[in-house]
């Protein structure tokens, strides 16, 4: 157990060594206080997990850390408030459901619940997807009370319906906070998924707003 803890401490030391910026192997060893061979072995292992990456031979913090940081930085209260709502939405539609937030020109999945069907859409928490493809991207870019649908726009054979979760408190201007989405195979959702799931998705978005304290009536 002590050896495992020591190994973990050393791996974290390597990560912190890159907090100052990209580092050569020598700089990595110097900053972490570890022997070069140990620093290299740990850095390569962390690179394999996406925790580090290499730019021109120098180690830098990797994409997996960025995704984890983005999830951690998302309002935990929003995810907690949304979970029972999305559970009900999944049960009502029988399809996979997700909650996305915007991160620059991309969208980040902060909550995902899978359909009970063997053929289903799988989007892992922490997944970063394009903002310009898929109904959730449209909902995050277009404030409103309705729904957006896409069919095979981001991935062949998949259709989705999404609605924006907005901050409707006085002074917030109805800013989009997140997007609730239902997605599944076209053979079940049809090529007009909004007709089937639009009302449920919009109702879920409004329920998330109330649960998270974003609705005007909660003030």
C-alpha atoms as one frame of an Amber mdcrd trajectory, in Angstrom:
protein
   0.000   0.000   0.000   2.769   2.462   0.917   4.519   1.742  -2.383   1.301
   2.438  -4.292   0.835   5.720  -2.465   4.433   6.672  -3.174   3.931   5.931
  -6.869   0.782   8.075  -6.910   2.598  10.919  -5.157   5.366  10.781  -7.747
   2.903  10.773 -10.648   1.170  13.831  -9.202   4.558  15.496  -8.790   5.150
  14.992 -12.506   1.785  16.568 -13.315   2.496  19.558 -11.104   5.892  19.908
 -12.763   4.061  20.638 -16.015   1.844  23.251 -14.373   4.633  25.778 -14.977
   4.535  25.041 -18.700   5.899  22.422 -21.148   9.004  20.699 -19.829  11.845
  18.720 -21.304  12.765  15.502 -19.535  15.548  17.291 -17.676  13.208  20.066
 -16.567  10.594  17.500 -15.571  13.098  15.707 -13.361  14.368  18.962 -11.879
  10.921  20.389 -11.121   9.569  17.146  -9.663  12.725  16.221  -7.762  12.658
  12.744  -9.313  15.415  10.796 -11.074  15.295  11.217 -14.860  14.428   7.554
 -15.447  11.549   7.685 -12.957  10.234  10.969 -14.325  10.371   9.608 -17.864
   8.624   6.358 -16.986   5.814   8.156 -15.195   5.466  10.831 -17.876   5.112
   8.208 -20.610   2.475   6.357 -18.553   0.552   9.598 -17.939   0.777  10.395
 -21.634  -0.835   7.045 -22.384  -3.823   8.060 -20.269  -4.087  11.484 -21.873
  -2.968  13.262 -18.708   0.144  14.545 -20.477   0.976  15.181 -24.127   4.172
  15.928 -25.994   4.865  19.061 -28.026   8.167  19.000 -29.892   9.563  16.537
 -27.371   8.421  18.527 -24.331   5.809  17.246 -21.913   2.695  19.349 -21.284
  -0.637  18.881 -19.541  -2.904  16.694 -21.664  -6.494  16.726 -22.945  -7.815
  14.322 -20.310  -6.909  16.805 -17.577  -8.644  19.565 -19.510 -11.830  17.504
 -19.743 -11.757  16.593 -16.061 -11.127  20.208 -15.121 -14.027  21.363 -17.239
 -16.368  18.874 -15.597 -15.148  19.887 -12.145 -15.598  23.541 -13.057 -19.187
  23.056 -14.157 -21.677  24.010 -11.494 -22.056  20.801  -9.442 -25.464  22.005
  -8.305 -26.666  21.996 -11.925 -25.632  18.376 -12.440 -27.140  17.323  -9.112
 -30.368  19.182  -9.854 -30.577  17.777 -13.380 -29.994  14.109 -12.579 -33.520
  13.157 -11.371 -35.034  15.152 -14.232 -32.901  13.347 -16.801 -33.617  10.007
 -15.174 -37.331  10.687 -15.656 -36.715  11.802 -19.251 -34.779   8.633 -20.042
 -37.527   6.484 -18.557 -40.233   8.381 -20.441 -38.501   8.234 -23.839 -36.584
   4.982 -23.527 -33.587   6.706 -25.122 -30.215   7.974 -23.903 -30.196  11.462
 -22.402 -27.425  13.989 -21.857 -26.753  17.379 -20.323 -24.245  19.603 -22.134
 -22.599  22.898 -21.286 -20.730  25.166 -23.641 -16.943  25.426 -23.493 -15.831
  27.997 -26.048 -16.601  26.643 -29.492 -17.256  23.135 -28.190 -19.775  21.435
 -25.938 -18.992  19.293 -22.942 -21.126  16.415 -21.655 -21.486  16.782 -17.881
 -24.234  14.210 -17.333 -25.246  11.159 -19.374 -27.722   8.342 -18.762 -27.942
   5.478 -21.213 -31.003   3.904 -22.769 -31.881   0.392 -21.571 -31.917  -0.814
 -25.192 -28.932  -2.806 -26.415 -28.738  -0.506 -29.469 -28.308   2.948 -27.999
 -26.374   6.185 -28.131 -23.390   6.307 -25.769 -21.847   9.669 -24.875 -19.460
   9.480 -21.895 -19.333  12.210 -19.287 -16.409  14.444 -20.155 -16.836  13.986
 -23.912 -16.097  17.152 -25.867 -18.138  17.467 -29.060 -18.464  20.067 -31.821
 -20.772  22.990 -31.187 -21.720  23.284 -34.846 -23.061  19.743 -35.246 -25.881
  18.074 -33.347 -29.065  19.397 -31.791 -27.436  20.147 -28.422 -24.987  22.490
 -30.143 -27.892  24.336 -31.732 -29.706  24.620 -28.421 -26.599  26.012 -26.724
 -26.217  28.673 -29.419 -29.856  29.653 -29.820 -31.684  30.797 -26.661 -35.366
  30.033 -26.734 -38.211  27.991 -25.347 -38.479  25.452 -28.162 -36.517  22.433
 -29.273 -33.944  21.679 -31.953 -33.600  18.404 -33.824 -30.921  16.903 -36.029
 -30.801  13.636 -37.939 -27.442  12.057 -38.766 -25.730  15.433 -38.573 -22.917
  14.478 -36.211 -22.992  10.710 -36.514 -24.590   8.384 -39.098 -27.669   6.581
 -37.878 -28.225   8.864 -34.874 -30.943  11.465 -34.313 -31.325  13.833 -31.390
 -33.605  16.465 -29.892 -32.400  19.166 -27.495 -33.700  22.155 -25.568 -31.837
  24.982 -23.856 -31.681  25.371 -20.093 -31.691  29.124 -19.463 -31.142  31.430
 -16.521 -34.513  33.150 -16.311 -33.877  35.084 -13.123 -34.289  38.866 -13.276
 -31.171  40.452 -14.722 -29.844  37.213 -16.237 -31.253  37.957 -19.649 -32.280
  34.373 -20.295 -28.667  33.300 -20.860 -28.230  29.703 -21.978 -26.660  27.637
 -19.198 -26.909  24.122 -20.612 -28.782  21.906 -23.041 -30.872  18.811 -22.335
 -30.718  16.216 -25.091 -32.371  12.930 -26.067 -30.523  10.856 -28.649 -30.936
   7.459 -30.196 -30.821   5.382 -33.383 -32.883   6.740 -36.256 -34.702   3.434
 -36.627 -36.397   4.097 -33.271 -36.461   7.873 -33.041 -37.553   8.275 -36.715
 -36.379  11.037 -39.014 -38.617  13.505 -37.187 -37.560  12.974 -33.566 -38.827
  16.386 -32.491 -42.397  15.301 -33.126 -41.913  12.368 -30.773 -39.687  13.801
 -28.035 -39.707  17.596 -28.413 -42.365  18.299 -25.798 -40.708  15.987 -23.253
 -37.280  17.550 -23.799 -38.617  21.094 -23.414 -40.479  20.098 -20.245 -37.277
  18.552 -18.885 -35.302  21.726 -19.624 -37.848  23.808 -17.726 -37.769  21.309
 -14.852 -33.957  21.579 -14.662 -34.289  25.366 -14.493 -36.684  25.087 -11.551
 -34.598  22.473  -9.763 -31.399  24.514 -10.192 -33.012  27.762  -9.029 -32.802
  29.389 -12.466 -36.533  29.973 -12.929 -37.968  33.415 -12.266 -40.733  32.048
 -10.068 -38.198  30.687  -7.585 -37.160  34.227  -6.556
